[in-house]
Each structure stands twice: as C-alpha cells, then as structure tokens.
Amino acid sequence: MTDAAPDQSRIYTAALVIIGDEILSGRTQDANTAYLAKWLGVQGIRLKEVRVVADEMDAIGDAVNALRVKHDYLFTTGGIGPTHDDITVDAIAAALGRPVIVHPDARAILEGHYGDQLTEARLRMARTPEGARLIENPRTKAPGIRVENIFIMAGVPMITQGMLAALDGQLPGGLPVLSRTVAAWTQESKAAEVLRRVERANPGVQIGSYPFWREGKTGANFVMRSTSTAQLAEVAQMLMAALAEIDITPIDGEL
C-alpha cells in the first residue's frame, strides 16, 4: 500500500499509537501528535485517530492490530530504546506474527556510531520485526522501523521529527490539506450558526472554531481546511460576508 502510486482523488488516513506509562501517569506530556498531524497534512494524509497505551504487550498489540487495518498508515511513538521496558518492537512483531531479529543494517549503523561502546543494551535498538526496513535517524542514529504500513518511531520529539524528515515525500497521499483563517472579536456561540451554514454549503471544506480570551475580551479564530486554495479563498469571502450580516466584524487572518 505504501509504495503504490498515490490516488489524489481519495483521502489517505493515518493513526497514531502513543506508547508509554510515563504519558499515562502524567510525568511526560505528549509533544508528537501536533507535529505529526501537521507533517501528515503536508504529505496529503490526514491524522484521524490517536490512542495512548501502556507499556504492555497486549495493549500495544491490540491497538496496532485495530488501527493498521483501519487506516492507510499507522505510526507509533515510544518504547524502542535500549532498556528492558522498551517492548514496542516485541509487541508489534507478535501482533504481526513475525519473529524479532537483529537487523544487520541497524547493527552496522550502531557499530559505526558507538564503536567499542556498543553494549548489549544499545544493541537492542537494532532489533526489528523480521522483514522490516529502517527509517533514518539523523539525531542519534538508532533507526526507526518500517514494517507493512506501520512506522515505529522514537518517543523523544526531536528524534521523531528527524525521522519524519527522512520520510518526506516518500508516502503516497492525496492532495495536501491547506488552511486559511478568518477571525473575529466575538463569542463563538454567536457565530455558530453561520459557521454551520457556510460549511454545509461548501462540501470539501471543514471549519473549526478556536475561541480565546485576550486583552480582556473574547475572540475566536475560524480555521477553514480544504485541498483547494481557490475554494478556501471563496469560502473565506463567504464567511466574512455572513459574519458581517450578523454584526460581527471579520478579520481576514488569525488573531
């Protein structure tokens, strides 16, 4: 699926499984979801689902098996480090019915990076499900893993972002998702009916409302998303006119 020519007439989707007890306990905050969603949008892929699971074989395997068949792509973050509780590779290999091997190319990368400092613990980062390919890691060299439509990545945001950069342009997708913003100093509830009406009149456009409180007053950014620049421009003008009709002064851009 991931190596086929893209069909830009359809919507490609992805899911993310965030793996880690530290996320569920609140000790660490996830910083990968927003970055991945934006990166996928540029690739013409939409992030549709995110799950957070514990460092448990069954929890990881159940999430992976549910989401890999539901979406074009599945990304995982976390659990591929050198310690005993980094079990993501084992869990995904088991879910796919594949053995775990020490990938020869991954071993060579780690040997080149660590030299005689390559310990058994560090060598764990060369383990992959059998038949997997590697994702370059320009930051710390320990590679990510690509098997079937699953992309197994580090949990550290800096490393994850480097791995995603190595995948730029490699995943077939549809048209990139574009956005345009119209804003106003208003309560979003006053604009709710206008937003609903404009979105309904323009298939292919999604409009999200994002309220805020600033300078002692309430405002909202109305973000339109579409694959067409021309459609976004047309809908922005329609939305601004509709807001003006109900005495809300629109701003073409973000507040």
Order of alpha helices (4+ residues) and beta strands (2+ residues): beta-alpha-alpha-beta-alpha-beta-alpha-beta-alpha-alpha-beta-beta-beta-beta-alpha-beta-alpha-beta-beta-alpha-beta
